[in-house]
Amino acid sequence: MTFNIALAGKGGTGKTTLAALIIRQLVKHGKKPVLAVDADANANLNEALGIEVEDTIAELVARVNNNRESLPSGMTKDQYVALKVHESLAESDNVDLMVMGGPEGAGCYCFVNNLVKNFVHKLSDNYPYMVMDNEAGLEHLSRRTTQNIDILFVTSDASVRGIRSAGRVKRLVDNLALDVKKMYLVVTRVNEGSIDTLHDEIVKTGLELIVAIPRDDQVFNYDLQGKPLADLPDDNPVVATVDELLHKAAVL
């Protein structure tokens, strides 16, 4: 049975960085292959993982809808899209990546969203672990893209606004009665003393703070230079903290 991990939180709180490093540590500890799902319209998980992506589901659907691809004889549009979605998986030795991509035309986004949900359900049984990097905001939750999740990591930067946004994620998950077994808060880019300052706001969210990820110049420079975060050294403090996170959450 697949162990499903998802990430949620407002933009700029390090969801993609965390997703990439969770995948890195799963692979390092032999928990592979991993199905990675980039459900963010502004897709860049592939860059953090160092995986080349040739096609996204949104781009595929747009081509079919605009008759820029010819359907094989005897094949319906839905059958053809299903076939091409399988072919669109970006594969590496230990990680297969599905990329949703951005909306292409009116009405396309909902269709793409449903495709992602359906194919994640079908494909996930082939993998011991799935990690889903969701878009910023709460829409993916209300559309129920994030379902049947073993652990949801809600990210926040070290700010009051970020922590309050994380609290709204928890309330929405609770109100929608989504199938999320465990939910934790992860605060990123933390300076010394920040967590003490934010303590009262964190308590108000009702979320358990599982780790505080330190601000790190090496991670910043990897992002600046476009280098895959999966290539960070084992002794990097952010990598070490993500490893601690997975042990605390009983994933490893």
Residue frames relative to the residue before (quaternion, step in Angstrom):
aa qw qx qy qz dx dy dz
M 1.0000 0.0000 0.0000 0.0000 0.00 0.00 0.00
T 0.4735 -0.6976 0.4698 0.2615 3.57 -0.97 0.92
F 0.2828 -0.7118 0.6177 0.1785 3.53 -1.12 0.81
N 0.1676 -0.8377 0.5185 0.0361 3.55 -0.46 1.27
I 0.0645 -0.7816 0.6202 -0.0149 3.55 -0.81 1.13
A 0.0085 -0.7967 0.6042 -0.0057 3.59 -0.91 0.87
L 0.2376 -0.7549 0.5966 0.1331 3.53 -1.28 0.50
A 0.0053 -0.7832 0.6211 -0.0280 3.54 -1.08 0.83
G 0.3590 0.7237 -0.5436 0.2278 3.56 -1.24 0.41
K 0.6296 -0.5429 0.3845 0.4013 3.54 -1.24 0.27
G 0.6756 -0.5205 0.3424 0.3941 3.54 -1.25 0.43
G 0.8073 0.3124 -0.2196 0.4499 3.54 -1.13 0.66
T 0.5742 0.6091 -0.3778 0.3956 3.58 1.24 0.24
G 0.6326 -0.5993 0.3215 0.3707 3.58 1.21 0.33
K 0.2540 0.7906 -0.5246 0.1878 3.61 1.12 0.51
T 0.6998 0.4747 -0.2864 0.4505 3.57 0.81 -0.98
T 0.6138 0.5317 -0.3436 0.4717 3.58 1.03 -0.75
L 0.6759 0.4865 -0.2955 0.4681 3.57 0.88 -0.93
A 0.6358 0.5283 -0.3337 0.4531 3.60 0.94 -0.85
A 0.6733 0.5048 -0.3006 0.4489 3.57 0.87 -0.95
L 0.7086 0.4526 -0.2720 0.4681 3.59 0.93 -0.85
I 0.5624 0.5472 -0.3899 0.4819 3.60 1.17 -0.44
I 0.6592 0.4957 -0.3035 0.4771 3.57 0.91 -0.92
R 0.6183 0.5510 -0.3393 0.4461 3.58 0.98 -0.85
Q 0.7196 0.4489 -0.2610 0.4610 3.58 0.81 -0.99
L 0.5889 0.5520 -0.3748 0.4562 3.61 1.05 -0.62
V 0.6744 0.4857 -0.2898 0.4747 3.56 0.90 -0.96
K 0.6382 0.5437 -0.3268 0.4362 3.58 0.94 -0.91
H 0.7396 0.3907 -0.2148 0.5043 3.58 1.02 -0.80
G 0.6082 -0.6180 0.3352 0.3685 3.59 1.20 0.39
K 0.4911 0.6446 -0.4402 0.3867 3.61 1.25 0.28
K 0.4060 0.7129 -0.4471 0.3565 3.56 0.51 1.20
P 0.5411 -0.1082 -0.8263 -0.1125 1.50 -2.40 0.78
V 0.3463 -0.7149 0.5749 0.1962 3.54 -1.31 0.48
L 0.2595 -0.7087 0.6307 0.1806 3.54 -1.08 0.80
A 0.1147 -0.7842 0.6089 0.0349 3.57 -0.61 1.18
V 0.0937 -0.7939 0.6003 0.0228 3.58 -0.87 0.96
D 0.1466 -0.7672 0.6205 0.0702 3.56 -0.68 1.14
A 0.0357 -0.8298 0.5557 -0.0368 3.56 -0.11 1.35
D 0.4819 0.6375 -0.4446 0.4046 3.56 1.22 0.48
A 0.4819 -0.6727 0.4739 0.3013 3.59 -0.81 0.97
N 0.6928 0.3703 -0.2449 0.5683 3.59 1.16 -0.61
A 0.0488 -0.8804 0.4716 0.0059 3.52 0.64 1.22
N 0.1956 0.7778 -0.5890 0.0992 3.57 -0.93 0.92
L 0.3196 0.7508 -0.5159 0.2608 3.58 1.20 0.38
N 0.5996 0.5771 -0.3635 0.4187 3.59 1.05 -0.73
E 0.6516 0.5110 -0.3231 0.4581 3.60 0.99 -0.77
A 0.6542 0.5095 -0.3118 0.4638 3.57 1.00 -0.80
L 0.7088 0.4350 -0.2453 0.4982 3.57 1.16 -0.65
G 0.4034 -0.7148 0.4769 0.3145 3.58 1.19 -0.41
I 0.4943 0.6330 -0.4350 0.4072 3.58 1.11 0.74
E 0.3596 -0.7357 0.5339 0.2107 3.57 -0.83 0.98
V 0.1533 -0.7847 0.5975 0.0609 3.57 -0.92 0.97
E 0.2403 -0.7942 0.5459 0.1162 3.57 -0.75 1.06
D 0.8133 0.0706 -0.0008 0.5776 3.60 1.08 -0.60
T 0.2033 -0.7357 0.6279 0.1518 3.52 -1.26 0.53
I 0.6337 -0.5350 0.3869 0.4030 3.56 -1.22 0.42
A 0.6408 0.5337 -0.3322 0.4406 3.59 0.97 -0.81
E 0.6595 0.5027 -0.3084 0.4661 3.58 0.94 -0.85
L 0.6317 0.5385 -0.3197 0.4569 3.56 1.03 -0.82
V 0.6754 0.4915 -0.2929 0.4652 3.57 0.85 -1.00
A 0.6398 0.5317 -0.3295 0.4466 3.59 0.99 -0.83
R 0.6564 0.5101 -0.3208 0.4540 3.60 0.94 -0.82
V 0.6652 0.4933 -0.3042 0.4708 3.56 0.96 -0.87
N 0.6768 0.5040 -0.2971 0.4469 3.60 0.88 -0.92
N 0.7356 0.3955 -0.2193 0.5043 3.57 1.10 -0.70
N 0.4797 -0.7112 0.4040 0.3175 3.56 1.34 0.38
R 0.3884 0.7073 -0.4992 0.3156 3.57 1.05 0.76
E 0.7146 0.2846 -0.2411 0.5918 3.57 1.33 0.09
S 0.3645 -0.7334 0.5354 0.2066 3.55 -0.93 0.89
L 0.3882 -0.7160 0.5306 0.2349 3.56 -0.90 0.94
P 0.5022 -0.6310 0.4909 0.3296 3.62 -0.97 0.75
S 0.6117 -0.5761 0.3969 0.3693 3.55 -1.07 0.67
G 0.8245 0.2274 -0.1838 0.4845 3.55 -0.95 0.94
M 0.6463 0.4990 -0.3230 0.4786 3.63 1.27 0.02
T 0.3839 -0.7143 0.5356 0.2357 3.57 -0.90 0.93
K 0.6725 -0.4861 0.3645 0.4225 3.55 -1.29 0.31
D 0.6629 0.5100 -0.3143 0.4492 3.59 0.91 -0.92
Q 0.6505 0.5131 -0.3189 0.4603 3.59 0.99 -0.82
Y 0.6593 0.5116 -0.3044 0.4593 3.55 1.00 -0.87
V 0.6472 0.5084 -0.3190 0.4699 3.59 0.95 -0.86
A 0.6323 0.5333 -0.3319 0.4535 3.58 0.97 -0.83
L 0.6505 0.5117 -0.3105 0.4676 3.57 0.96 -0.87
K 0.7129 0.4681 -0.2641 0.4503 3.56 0.83 -0.98
V 0.5777 0.5633 -0.3826 0.4502 3.60 1.13 -0.54
H 0.6311 0.5150 -0.3298 0.4773 3.58 0.97 -0.81
E 0.6895 0.4831 -0.2807 0.4607 3.57 0.94 -0.88
S 0.6379 0.5622 -0.3240 0.4149 3.60 1.17 -0.53
L 0.4534 0.6776 -0.4628 0.3481 3.60 1.23 -0.15
A 0.2751 -0.7324 0.6005 0.1649 3.57 -0.89 0.97
E 0.1393 -0.8422 0.5204 0.0189 3.55 -0.48 1.22
S 0.0272 -0.7400 0.6708 0.0409 3.51 -1.19 0.74
D 0.7609 -0.3828 0.2403 0.4656 3.58 -1.25 -0.03
N 0.8334 0.2045 -0.0581 0.5101 3.58 0.91 -0.92
V 0.7643 0.2979 -0.1378 0.5551 3.58 1.27 -0.36
D 0.1155 -0.7409 0.6566 0.0820 3.55 -1.06 0.84
L 0.1722 -0.8223 0.5416 0.0298 3.56 -0.79 1.09
M 0.1242 -0.7511 0.6458 0.0581 3.54 -0.96 1.02
V 0.1218 -0.8071 0.5773 0.0221 3.57 -0.78 1.08
M 0.3642 -0.7477 0.5150 0.2077 3.56 -0.68 1.11
G 0.2227 -0.7930 0.5360 0.1851 3.60 0.79 -0.94
G 0.6190 -0.5787 0.4030 0.3458 3.55 -1.34 0.18
P 0.6443 -0.5340 0.3797 0.3943 3.56 -1.24 0.39
E 0.1298 -0.7796 0.6105 0.0520 3.54 -1.06 0.82
G 0.8385 0.0129 -0.0360 0.5436 3.57 0.07 1.23
A 0.6751 -0.5191 0.3511 0.3891 3.55 -1.26 0.46
G 0.8426 0.2131 -0.1648 0.4662 3.53 -0.99 0.92
C 0.5341 0.6697 -0.3965 0.3302 3.54 1.24 -0.34
Y 0.6220 0.5950 -0.3542 0.3655 3.56 0.95 -0.86
C 0.6629 0.5004 -0.3194 0.4563 3.60 0.89 -0.87
F 0.6424 0.5207 -0.3226 0.4606 3.56 0.99 -0.82
V 0.6489 0.5093 -0.3090 0.4733 3.57 0.97 -0.91
N 0.6312 0.5433 -0.3233 0.4493 3.57 0.98 -0.87
N 0.6711 0.4854 -0.2932 0.4775 3.59 0.95 -0.86
L 0.6128 0.5416 -0.3461 0.4597 3.58 1.06 -0.71
V 0.6435 0.5230 -0.3229 0.4562 3.55 0.94 -0.91
K 0.6565 0.5108 -0.3167 0.4559 3.59 0.86 -0.93
N 0.6937 0.4913 -0.2836 0.4439 3.59 0.83 -1.00
F 0.7277 0.4379 -0.2604 0.4592 3.57 0.85 -0.91
V 0.5695 0.5454 -0.3904 0.4751 3.58 1.12 -0.47
H 0.6445 0.5237 -0.3162 0.4586 3.57 0.96 -0.86
K 0.7088 0.4646 -0.2659 0.4594 3.58 0.90 -0.91
L 0.7337 0.4552 -0.2394 0.4440 3.56 0.93 -0.91
S 0.6102 0.6329 -0.3597 0.3126 3.54 0.98 -0.84
D 0.5901 0.5853 -0.3764 0.4092 3.61 1.08 -0.54
N 0.6407 0.5305 -0.3234 0.4511 3.60 1.23 -0.35
Y 0.7295 0.3732 -0.2043 0.5356 3.57 1.29 -0.12
P 0.4619 -0.6782 0.4846 0.3032 3.61 -1.00 0.72
Y 0.7967 0.1451 -0.0673 0.5828 3.61 1.17 -0.57
M 0.0681 -0.7532 0.6520 0.0546 3.53 -1.19 0.71
V 0.0833 -0.7706 0.6309 0.0350 3.56 -1.04 0.86
M 0.0960 -0.8118 0.5759 0.0098 3.60 -0.67 1.15
D 0.1847 -0.7557 0.6235 0.0782 3.53 -0.81 1.14
N 0.1873 -0.8251 0.5279 0.0733 3.57 -0.35 1.25
E 0.6149 -0.5398 0.4272 0.3846 3.52 -1.32 0.31
A 0.6215 -0.5323 0.4207 0.3916 3.53 -1.30 0.35
G 0.7237 0.4273 -0.3106 0.4441 3.56 -1.14 0.59
L 0.6109 -0.5910 0.4230 0.3139 3.53 -1.35 -0.25
E 0.4404 0.7429 -0.4398 0.2463 3.59 1.25 -0.21
H 0.6450 0.5352 -0.3367 0.4291 3.58 0.94 -0.83
L 0.6281 0.5216 -0.3387 0.4676 3.57 1.13 -0.57
S 0.6905 0.4707 -0.2908 0.4660 3.59 0.87 -0.93
R 0.6675 0.4586 -0.3033 0.5021 3.60 1.17 -0.49
R 0.3888 -0.7656 0.4297 0.2795 3.54 1.39 -0.05
T 0.2108 0.7543 -0.5740 0.2390 3.55 0.97 0.89
T 0.7295 0.3786 -0.2025 0.5324 3.54 1.04 -0.90
Q 0.2426 0.7577 -0.5562 0.2401 3.55 -0.14 1.35
N 0.8217 0.2153 -0.1668 0.5006 3.56 -1.27 0.42
I 0.3277 0.7635 -0.4763 0.2877 3.53 0.96 0.99
D 0.3863 -0.7156 0.5355 0.2280 3.55 -0.92 0.94
I 0.7932 -0.0131 0.0208 0.6085 3.59 0.96 -0.85
L 0.1163 -0.7513 0.6469 0.0595 3.55 -0.99 0.96
F 0.1562 -0.7645 0.6211 0.0732 3.56 -0.71 1.13
V 0.1595 -0.7818 0.5995 0.0636 3.56 -0.67 1.15
T 0.2172 -0.8187 0.5238 0.0907 3.57 -0.54 1.18
S 0.0171 0.7560 -0.6543 -0.0002 3.51 -1.26 0.61
D 0.3938 -0.6389 0.5811 0.3147 3.53 -1.18 0.45
A 0.6245 -0.5562 0.3915 0.3840 3.56 -1.29 0.14
S 0.4806 0.6232 -0.4675 0.4025 3.56 0.50 1.25
V 0.6077 -0.5555 0.4188 0.3831 3.56 -1.19 0.51
R 0.6481 0.5203 -0.3287 0.4486 3.60 0.92 -0.86
G 0.6531 0.5155 -0.3161 0.4559 3.57 0.97 -0.83
I 0.6618 0.5025 -0.3069 0.4641 3.57 0.93 -0.90
R 0.6610 0.4958 -0.3164 0.4660 3.60 0.94 -0.81
S 0.6129 0.5332 -0.3419 0.4724 3.59 1.08 -0.67
A 0.6297 0.5204 -0.3287 0.4740 3.59 1.02 -0.77
G 0.6286 0.5323 -0.3326 0.4592 3.58 1.03 -0.73
R 0.6382 0.5165 -0.3308 0.4652 3.60 1.05 -0.70
V 0.5907 0.5512 -0.3644 0.4630 3.58 1.09 -0.62
K 0.6676 0.4977 -0.3110 0.4582 3.58 0.85 -0.91
R 0.6623 0.5080 -0.3205 0.4479 3.58 0.89 -0.87
L 0.6564 0.5035 -0.3195 0.4621 3.58 0.99 -0.77
V 0.6213 0.5275 -0.3398 0.4694 3.59 0.97 -0.79
D 0.6731 0.4876 -0.2925 0.4729 3.58 0.94 -0.89
N 0.6868 0.4977 -0.2939 0.4407 3.59 0.86 -0.91
L 0.7055 0.4349 -0.2570 0.4971 3.58 1.07 -0.73
A 0.3118 -0.7716 0.4911 0.2574 3.57 1.32 -0.20
L 0.1486 0.8080 -0.5493 0.1528 3.55 0.92 0.95
D 0.5006 -0.6559 0.4822 0.2946 3.54 -1.16 0.66
V 0.2643 0.7290 -0.5702 0.2711 3.55 0.24 1.35
K 0.3267 -0.7975 0.4747 0.1784 3.56 -0.42 1.20
K 0.7982 0.0126 0.0173 0.6020 3.59 0.95 -0.86
M 0.0833 -0.7897 0.6076 0.0154 3.54 -1.09 0.76
Y 0.0199 -0.8071 0.5891 -0.0335 3.57 -0.83 1.03
L 0.3811 -0.6796 0.5757 0.2481 3.53 -1.30 0.49
V 0.0688 -0.7550 0.6514 0.0300 3.55 -1.08 0.89
V 0.1415 -0.7817 0.6038 0.0658 3.57 -0.66 1.11
T 0.1948 -0.8197 0.5364 0.0486 3.55 -0.77 1.12
R 0.8276 0.2296 -0.1862 0.4772 3.52 -1.40 0.35
V 0.2375 0.8138 -0.4854 0.2137 3.52 0.97 0.97
N 0.2302 -0.7338 0.6243 0.1369 3.54 -1.04 0.89
E 0.6676 -0.4981 0.3619 0.4186 3.56 -1.23 0.39
G 0.8069 0.2656 -0.2207 0.4792 3.55 -0.87 1.01
S 0.5060 0.6817 -0.4184 0.3228 3.59 1.22 -0.33
I 0.6682 0.5177 -0.3136 0.4325 3.58 0.88 -0.92
D 0.6209 0.5299 -0.3490 0.4602 3.60 1.00 -0.74
T 0.6541 0.5192 -0.3083 0.4555 3.58 0.98 -0.84
L 0.7444 0.4152 -0.2026 0.4821 3.57 1.03 -0.85
H 0.3474 0.7984 -0.4573 0.1809 3.58 1.29 -0.13
D 0.6982 0.4802 -0.2939 0.4421 3.60 0.73 -1.00
E 0.6506 0.5051 -0.3159 0.4710 3.61 0.99 -0.78
I 0.6288 0.5287 -0.3350 0.4614 3.58 1.02 -0.75
V 0.6379 0.5282 -0.3277 0.4548 3.59 0.93 -0.85
K 0.6495 0.5438 -0.3187 0.4253 3.60 0.96 -0.84
T 0.6122 0.5763 -0.3608 0.4036 3.62 1.08 -0.60
G 0.3641 -0.7245 0.5029 0.2994 3.57 1.08 -0.67
L 0.5616 0.5912 -0.3813 0.4354 3.56 1.32 0.12
E 0.4131 -0.6719 0.5537 0.2671 3.55 -1.14 0.65
L 0.3231 -0.7191 0.5826 0.1977 3.58 -0.80 1.03
I 0.1923 -0.8246 0.5236 0.0945 3.57 -0.43 1.20
V 0.7723 -0.1143 0.0522 0.6227 3.60 1.09 -0.68
A 0.2554 -0.6917 0.6445 0.2026 3.51 -1.39 0.32
I 0.2416 -0.7960 0.5429 0.1147 3.57 -0.55 1.17
P 0.4017 -0.7586 0.4541 0.2386 3.60 -0.59 1.08
R 0.5346 -0.5568 0.5157 0.3718 3.53 -1.28 0.42
D 0.0140 -0.8301 0.5549 -0.0542 3.59 -0.83 0.95
D 0.4443 -0.7198 0.4735 0.2455 3.57 -0.76 1.07
Q 0.6297 0.5475 -0.3510 0.4249 3.59 1.01 -0.70
V 0.6347 0.5041 -0.3234 0.4882 3.59 1.00 -0.77
F 0.6306 0.5333 -0.3254 0.4604 3.58 0.98 -0.86
N 0.6959 0.4758 -0.2791 0.4598 3.59 0.88 -0.91
Y 0.6004 0.5362 -0.3630 0.4693 3.60 1.07 -0.62
D 0.6504 0.4990 -0.3065 0.4838 3.58 0.97 -0.86
L 0.6515 0.5379 -0.3095 0.4364 3.57 0.91 -0.95
Q 0.7566 0.3830 -0.1892 0.4951 3.56 0.98 -0.89
G 0.4717 -0.6971 0.4291 0.3278 3.59 1.28 -0.03
K 0.4033 0.7088 -0.4829 0.3191 3.58 1.15 0.54
P 0.5524 -0.6210 0.4303 0.3521 3.63 -0.97 0.76
L 0.4476 -0.6949 0.4974 0.2633 3.57 -0.87 0.96
A 0.5594 0.6072 -0.3824 0.4150 3.56 1.21 -0.44
D 0.6590 0.5044 -0.3061 0.4664 3.61 1.25 -0.34
L 0.3800 0.7185 -0.4990 0.3005 3.61 1.22 0.14
P 0.5180 -0.6535 0.4446 0.3270 3.62 -1.00 0.70
D 0.6496 -0.5508 0.3698 0.3713 3.55 -1.22 0.55
D 0.7136 0.4613 -0.2708 0.4523 3.60 1.04 -0.67
N 0.3910 0.7010 -0.5014 0.3231 3.60 1.22 0.23
P 0.5106 -0.6852 0.4146 0.3130 3.65 -0.78 0.90
V 0.6283 0.5134 -0.3513 0.4672 3.62 1.07 -0.58
V 0.6276 0.5184 -0.3298 0.4781 3.59 0.99 -0.82
A 0.6611 0.5103 -0.3069 0.4565 3.59 0.91 -0.90
T 0.6625 0.5012 -0.3090 0.4630 3.59 1.01 -0.77
V 0.6303 0.5090 -0.3364 0.4801 3.60 1.05 -0.70
D 0.6134 0.5280 -0.3472 0.4736 3.59 1.06 -0.68
E 0.6312 0.5218 -0.3138 0.4805 3.58 1.03 -0.83
L 0.6135 0.5634 -0.3259 0.4472 3.57 1.02 -0.86
L 0.7128 0.4577 -0.2699 0.4577 3.58 0.79 -0.98
H 0.6266 0.5011 -0.3435 0.4881 3.58 1.11 -0.55
K 0.6584 0.5062 -0.3200 0.4559 3.61 0.91 -0.82
A 0.7041 0.4487 -0.2535 0.4886 3.57 1.06 -0.75
A 0.4264 -0.7343 0.4248 0.3138 3.58 1.39 0.10
V 0.3481 0.7085 -0.5262 0.3162 3.56 1.05 0.79
L 0.7533 0.2686 -0.1479 0.5819 3.56 1.13 -0.73
